[in-house]
Amino acid sequence: MISKQTIDKIFSTIRVEEIVGEYVQLKRAGSNYKGLSPFHDEKTPSFVVSASKQIWKDFSTGKGGTAISFLMEIENFTYPEALRHAAKKYGIEIEEDQREISEEAKNAQTEKDLLYKIHEVANTYFQEILWDDQEGRSIGLSYFKERELRDDIIKKFQLGYSPEKKNAFTAYALEKGYNKEILEKSGLSIFPENTPAGVDRFRERVIFPIHSFSGRVLGFGARILKNNVKTAKYLNSPETEIYHKSNVLYGLNQSKQAISRKNACLLVEGYMDVISLHMSGIENVVASSGTSLTTEQIKLIKRLTENVTILFDGDNAGIKASFRSIDMLLTEGMNIRVLLFPDGDDPDSFARKHPQEYVEKYIENEAMDFIDFKAEILLRDIGNDPIKKAEAIRDIVKSVSFVQNALKREVYLKEVSNKFGLSEQSLFNELDVQKQITQNQTHHVQQQKEKAAPKMEIVPLDKEKEDPFLYDVLFMENKLVDHMLMFGDIILKRKNEQNEEYEITVIEEILHHFEEEQYTFLVRENEIIINQVREGIQKDELRSGNFFVSFMDEEITTKVVDALIPLDELENWASRNIYPPNYGDKLADQIQGDVLLHKYRYIDYLIRETAKELDQYSSTDEVKYYELIKKITLLKQASIRLSNIIEYSPIKGIYVDRKR
């Protein structure tokens, strides 16, 4: 287990804006950063990162926390995995508590953990065979050298080789203690009935490991080197619990920093296209790995940039099929350019033929917007046929209909109008037709889904929302705890009954209020926080928001982040020359008023709860009954006194006009 000293060092070193920035395109907004939620499909940014507080908040889903909790959420890491990933990124050496490791080793591993581990083992094995085994060097390494790959590039992409022996890796993994079931579920091994010893799926192939965004090996692509074998040239891992090819882009882990830095992504088809471009110095490139581009893959790119250039082989017969990818990219709000390489070239061969500067300039100068690209392809062979020309223009307008931004749509239509000499009105009419067709298709698909889905049941309101008395006291309880988290160590100046000045922290004043009332907390998270605060005071330390941020209790972390990043921080008012009062500007008055209002709400709640008991004792215990009547009377008197102090009208339900 990772030592506490190492965990403290990790938390003190890592930067939430840097870790989140690898997954989300962040833009400065006042003192914070903002971006689109990586957990929820949205058009308007609702994801906030506070560099000063080292926390993040996703207002669209309600999630929030530290850099470590972000890694756990987005990568499905366990807590130790997230810590190890962050430590590796920042070059922090992990110190282990040796006594606890043996205990940890006794815990049963989950199937997903084992799948990740067996892929790590396989990745290391394939690389060792490539570099250290005679067969690996003479066949696998020789192939990569023929493709002119440098050693550093081979190691950067962790390329490997699986030997000819049909169960070489399977036997190796079994000897390491992995069972047949996990080998079969990983897709690395196959166990036919007539071959109980198993067969390696990727035998006699060079290996291309497929990494997650953070660098974990999820699966493999493998290329056969023999030409006379009747089998697929490329073979990929099957779908597993950790590998879903529609959710992965090859090379994204190695390219994400360059994509973010250049604010542009090159999209290619194959593994070697990515690798060759990297070798030439062009690193902002990913591949869809032979699969049709998916919405999930586009969203991975959109975390880093909205600018995509698609690179196609010059003689690619499937170019027209790529039109679907263009429409999908436009739907997701991407800015698209397309490049066709000269006949006989693909990104791999072109990058190997020319120096980096030439390739970069060629991409920059020759890439077209999607309108010119589609026009070139669609009009290439139609001659002067007016019907086919009209169909081609309709196809282009159909793509424009997928553009979500109204201003961009109008600009694109003007471009089509100028290109083909058509009136803008006729194109806008056609755009409306295409949008209607798309909406009808979407509506039909949605109806089919609704028919197949079970009917929704009406879910009752939360108990506290049904009960206004409970809701009011919960609201004020949460508000006071939020004050402690946000402003806990701030010192307030007060006067005692003798009009003598004294100083007290926000934490101490609110805690004194809770203890004076012998208040029973109604929210579990609040009780945990208060107990920690009390413990801190006993140890002569004030535990406010930052102390609780790294608490490994999701509900506590969420509550703390809610307090530290209020909804107002979504808006950058200063950019519009609007300067509203800051939360906490009049803290002393606010704390005093909220403490009194909490007392008032809590008394109302106690009156209602006590009144419920009256019926139980009205005919069975006269003494108890009159005790309860007396208690209610005293509580009502206290309520009236408080309403006068805070100038609140329980009848009108509003604050009355204040005299001061």
N, C-alpha and C positions, 0 to 999 in steps of 0.2 A: 504494500500500500504506500502511496505517496506521502512523504513526511509533511507535517504541518508547516515546517520552515519553508519547504519547497512551495507549498500551496500559497503561503503568504508572499513569497517572492514572485510567484506567477501573477497574483492579483495586483501587486504593486508595480509590476513591469508592463503588463499588457495594456494596450490602448483599444478601447471599445470601438472608436471610430475607424481604426485600421483593420480590425478583424471584421466588423460589419461591412466596411467598405470593400472587402473582397467579394461580397455577395450582393450588395445593394449599391446602386449608383447614388451617392450622397451629394447633396448640394448645400452650401452654407446658407443658413437662415437665421440671421441674428447671431446669438451666441451658440446656437445648436446647428445640427445638420438635419436635412429632411430627404426622404426618398419614398419610392413606391414600396408597399409592403411585399416582402418575399413570401408571405404566407397566405396572401389573399389577392385576388384579381381586382385591381382598382385603377382608375384613371387619375385621381387626384391624390398626391402624396399624403399619407397619414402616419408615416413611420418617422419617428424622431429619435435622434441620438444626441445625448448630452455629453460632450467631451469633458466639461468641468466636473460633472457628477459621475462620469464613467458608467452610464446606464443607457438603455434604449427602451422605447415604448412604441408598440404597434397599436394605434387607436382603432384600426379596422377589426382586429381580432381580440384586443384586450390583453395581449401577451406583452411581457416586458421583463427586464432583468439586466444582468451583467453580460460581458463578452462571453463568459463561460456558458451561461444559460442560453445565449444566442446560438453558440455552437451545438449545444445539446438539442436545441429545438430544430435547427435547420439541417443538421447532419445526422440527427438521431443518435448522437454520441451518448455514452454513459458519462457520468461525472468524471471518473478517472481518464476516460478517452479524451474528453474535451480539455482537461488539464494537460495531458501529454501532448496533444496537438498544439496548444498554445505555447507550451514550453519549447517544443521543437522550433516553432516559428520565431521565437525570440532568443533562441540559443541558451535556454536555461537548463542546466543539468538537473535531472530528476534524482532526488535522494529517496531511497526506499526505507521504510520501517521494516527491518528484516523479520521481526517477531510477528508482524501482522501479515507479511506475505504468505507465510505458511498457512495462516488461517484463511486468507483470501483464496488460496489455491484449492482449499477444500470445498469452496462453494461451487455448486453445479453451474456450468456455462450454458447459456441459452443457445438455441440453434443458430440464431443470427450471429452471435459472437463467434461460434465455430465456423460459420461460413466466411466471415471476414478473416479469421485466422488461417483457414486452409488456403484461401487465396493469397495471403501473405507468404505462406510456406511455398506455394506453387510458384509465385513470382520470383522468390529468391532462388528456388531450384532451377527454373528455366534460365535465369541469368548465369548461374554458376556453370550450367552445362555449356552455355554459349562461350564463356570465356575460359573455362578450366578443363573441359572435356575435349578429347581429340576429335570426336565426331562433331561436337558443337562448333569447334573452331574451323574444321575443314569444310563443313556444309553451311551451318547457320551464319557464322561470322563472315565467311567468304561471300555469301550472298549479299550481306549488308555492305561489305567492302566494294562489291561489284556495283552496288547502287550509290557508291561514292560517299557513304555515310562516315563521318568522323567518329572516333571513339567517344568523345564527350557527348555527342548527340545520341549515340546508341545507349549510353548510360543515363542520359537525361530522360529518355522515354522508357528506360528499363526494358529494352528489347531482349528477347531470349530465344531459346531453341528447345524443342521437345524431341528427344532421341527416337531412333527407329524402333527400338525394342517396344513391343506393343503394350507392356504394362510397367514400364520403367518408373514413371512417377507414381503410379498406383501402389506398387510395391514399396517405394520409398515412403509414401504417406502412411501406409498401414504399419510399417516398421516404426514410424514416429508416434503411433498410438491413435491415429484417426481411424474411425470405423468405416465400413463400406457404405452405410446409410448416408453419412455426411458427404462422402466422396461422390456418391450418386446424385444427391440433392444439389451439390455445387456444380454438377455438369462436367467436372474434370475427369471423371471416370465413368465407364459403362460396365455393367456386369450382366452379360448375356447368360442364358441358362447353360449353354455349352462351354462357357469360359468363366468358371468361378473365381479365377485369379484376377479377373478384370481386364479392361482395355482402356488405354489412355485416349481420350477424345482427340487430343491435339498431336498425336505422335507424328514424327517426321515433318514437322512444320516449324517455321519461324514464328515467334510469339510477339504479339503487341498487347501489353496489358492495358485495360480500360479502367481509368481512375475516376473517382468521384470528384466533385468540386474541391474537396479538401485534400485529396490525394490518396484516399484508400482504394485498394484494388477491388473492383466489383466483378470483373469478368475478364475474358481474353478474346482477342481476335487472332486468328492463326492462318498463315498462308503456306500452301503446299508448294514445294520447289520442283517436284517431278512433273514433266509435261505429259507423260504417257499413262497417268493414273486416272481412271474414270471416277473422279470425285470432285467435289466443289473446290474451286481455287482458294476461296476464303471460307473459313469456318468460324462462327462466333459462339460464345457461351450461350446456353439456353437461358430463358427467363428463370430467375430464382428469387428468393425472398429479398436479396440485396441488389440484384441486377435487373433493371427494366430498361431495355434498349431505347425506348421512346423517351426516357427521362435523362439520357446521358449524351454528352457531346464529347467525341474523342479530342484530346488535347486541351480541354478547357482548364484543367488543373495547371498545366505548364504555360498556358497563354493568358490567364485571367488578368494578371498584372499589366501586361502589355496592352490588352484590350481596354482596360480601365484608363491607362495612361494616355493612350492615343484616341480614346473615345471613338473607337471604330473596330469592327470585327469583320474579318474575311471568312466566308463560309465556303468550304470545299467538300469534296465527296469522300476521299479516301485517307487512310492512315499515312501513306507515303507522301501525299500532298501536304499534310500538316508538317511532317518531319522534315521534308526538303525545304519548305519555306522557313522553318526555324533555323535550319543549317545555313541558309543564305542571310540570316539576320532579321527576317520578318517573322515576328512572334505572335502577332495579334490574329491568330487563325485557329479555327476549329473545324471539325468534320462531323457530318451527320452519320458517317460510317455505313453508307450504303442503304440506310433506311430512309423512308420518306420523312421529310421534316415534320416535326410535331409541335403542337402548341406548347408543350412542356419544355421542349428544347429551346424554343424562341424565348420563353420566359427566363431561362437560364442566361441567355445572351443579354436580355433586357435589364437584368440586374446590373450589368456593367456598362452598357451603351445602347443607344437607340439607332445607331448607324451601322448598317450591314451592307457589305459588298459581296455578292455571290460570284464565285469564280467557276466557270464551266469549261470543259474540254471543247475545243473547236469543232470536233467531229461527233460530239455526243448526240446520239439519236434520241435521247430522252429529254432534250431541252424543252420541248413543248409541255412535257409532263411537269416541268419545273414551274409552270404558270400557277399551279396550285400552291406551291411554296410562296410565291410572290404575294398571292392573295392573303395567305395566312399571316405573313409578315406585316402586310399593310393593316390587317385587322387588329394586330397587336400594337399598332402605332409606331412601327419601325420605319426609318428612312432607308430606302433601298436603292442600291446601284448594282448593275450587273456587268460582268466582263466575260467576253468570249475570247479564249486564246486562239491563236492561228491554228489552222487545220494541222493535225498531227501532234499538237502539243497539249499537255495538261499542266496543272500547277506544278507537279513534281518535275517533269522534264524541262519546263520553262525556267524554273528556279535553278536547276542544275546547269543550264546552258548560259545563264546570264548573271552578272554581278548584282548585288543587293540594290544598289542605287538605280540600275536600269529597270529591275523588276518593279520597284516601288513607283518609279515614274510612269512605267507602262500601265500599272493598275490605276494610278491617279488620273492619267490622261485619257485612257481608253475605256474606262468604265462608264456605262450609260445609265441614265435613269430608266425606270422600268417601262416608261411609255415608249422611249426610243428603242429599247430592247425588244419589246413585244411587237412594235411596228416592223422592225427589221426582220424578225422571224416570221410573222404572219403574212407580211407583204412580199416575202422573198420569191414565191413561186406562183403568184396569182395573176401576174401580167396586168391586163387592163380590164379584168372582169369586175364590173361595178358591184355585183351581188357579193362576191367574195371580199371585196374591199370594205363594203358596208358591214359584213360579218366581223372582219378584223377590227374595225373601229368599235363595233359593239363590244367585242371581247376586251378591248383596252378600257372602254368606259366602265365595263363590269368591274375591272380591277380597281378603278378610281372609286367605285361605290363602296369598296371595303375600307377606304381611308376614313378614319373616325373624326379627324379634325376638319370642321367645316371650311376654315380658311385654306387649309392645304388642298381640300377637294376642289375649291374654286380655282386655285392656282394651277392645279393639274389639268382641269378642264380647259382653261385658257391656253395651256400648252398644246393640248390636243386640237383645239380650234385653230391655232396658228399653224400647226404642223400639216393639217389636212384641209385648211381653207373652209371650215364649216362654221356656221353661226353658233355662238355660245348658247343661244336659247334652245336650239335643237339638241345640243349635247346635254344641257340640263334636263330636258324632257326625257332623254334616253337614260340619264342617270337616275331619275325618279323611277322609271320602269325597272331598272336593274336592282335598285334598292328594295322595291316592292317585291320583286321575285325572291331576293335573298331573305327578306323578312318572312315571306310566306313559307319558304323552305325551313327556316329556323323555327317558325311557329308549328309547322307540321311535325318536325323532329321532337319539339318540346311536348306536343300533345301525345305522341307515341310513348315518350318517357313517362308522362303522367299516367297514362293508361296502364303501363307495366308496373309502376310504383304503387306500393300500398297506400291507402288513404291516410292522410295525417289525422292524428287524434288531437283534440283540444286539450292543451296542457293548462292546468289551473295556475293562477297567479301565485307567486311566492307568498308565503305566509305573511311576511312583514309588509308586503304591498296591499294585502287584503285588510290589514289591521293598521289604521292610521296612527294609533297611539304607539304601537310597536315601531312603526316605520320612523316616526319623528324622533324617538329616543335613540334608535339605531343610527340615524343620520347624524345626530349630534355626537354620539359616542365615537363614530368613525372620524368626524371632523376634528375632535379634540386629539385623537391619536395621530391624525395626519399633522396637526400642528406640532406635536412632539417630534415627529419624524423629520419635518421640514425645518423647524426653527428651534429644536430642542436645546441647543447650547447658547441661545441668545439670552442675554441678561435683561430683565425688566426692572425698572425702578418703581417701587411701591411705597406706600405709607401705612403704618400700623394705626391702631386705634388711638394712640397717643400722638399721632401726626408726625411720627419719626420716620425718616426715609430708611429703606433697606433695599437690598438687591436680591433677586431670585431668578433662577433660570426658568424658561418656559416649561421644561420637563418637570422641574420641582413644583411649580405652581399647579400644573394640571394633575400631577400625581397626588399632591396634597388634597386637591378637590375630590379625586376618586376615593382616597382613603378616608377623608372626613365623612363622606356620604356612605361609607362601607358599601361601595357600589359593586354590584355583581355584573360582570361583563357578559354581554349577550352575543358577542362575536368571538369565536375561538381564536382567530388570529390576533385580535386586540389583547386578549388575555395573555397570550404567549409573549407579545411585545412588551406589555406592562411588566410581566414577571422578569423579563430580561433587563428592563430598565431598572427595576428595583435591585436586581442582583448587581448591576453596574454601579449604582449609588453606594451599595455596601462595599464595593471595591474601589470607591472614590473615582469613578469614571462615568461620564455622561454618554449614554448610548443612544444616539439619534439615528437619522436615516442611513448614513453611510455604513454604520455598523451592521444594519440588517440587510443591506443590498446583497451580500454574498451568502445569506442564509440559504441552506439547501432545503428549503421548503417552498414549493412553487407558489402556494397561496400567500405566504408571508412576503416573498419577493415581489409578487404582482401588486400586493397592497402598498408596499413601500414605493415601488416605481410609480404607481398611480399618484401617490402623495408628492413625490419629487418632480414628476413631469406632469403638471396639470394640463387639461385640454387646451387652455389658452396658448400653450407653447406651440401649437400647430400653426398659429398665425404669426407672421412676422409683421406686426403693425408698423414698426418703425420705417419699413420700406415704403409705406404709404403716408408717412409723416403723421401718424396717429400714435399718441403716447398715452395709453390708458394707465391708471394707477397700478403699480405692481402689487401682486399678492404679498401681503405682509408689510406694506408701507406704514400702516397704523397698527402694528402688532400688539402693543400693550392694550389698547382699547379692544381690539378684536378678541384677544384671549379672554379678557375680563368679561366681555359680552357673551362669548360662546360658552364659558363656564356657567354663567347665570342661566342662559337659555337651556343648557343641558339639565341643570337642576330643575328648571320649570317643566321640561318635557318628561323628565324621569318621575317627578311628583305626579303628573297627570297619569303616567303609566301605572304607578303604584296605586293611585286611587281606583283606577279601572280594575286592576288585578285584585285589590282588597274587596271591592264591591262584588266580585265573582264569588267570594267566600261566604258572603252574607246568607245566601240561600241555604247553604249547607248547615248553618247553625241557628237559623231563625226559630226552629221548633225543637231542636235537640240540645242546645247548650246556650242558655240565655246569657251567662256571664261572658262567654266567648263572643256572642253576637254583639253585646254592648261594647266590648273592647274594640271590635272592628269598627263599630259606628264612631267611637271616639277617635280611632286612628284616622278614619276618613275625614272627620271634622278638622283634625289638626293639619292633615295634609292639604285640605282645601284652604285653610287659613294661610298656610305657607305659600300655596300657589298664588293667592290674591296678593300677598306681600311682594312676591317675586315679579308678578305682572306689573305692579306699580313701579318697582325698581327699574325694570327693563323697558317700561313704557310700552307694554304689549297688550293688545286687546284680545282676550280669548273669544269674545263674542264676534267681533269683526274678522278675526283671524289675521290682522295686520298690525304693524307698528303704528301707534298713534303719532300725531305731530309732536315732535320733540320741542321742549322749551329752550334747550340750549343747543 
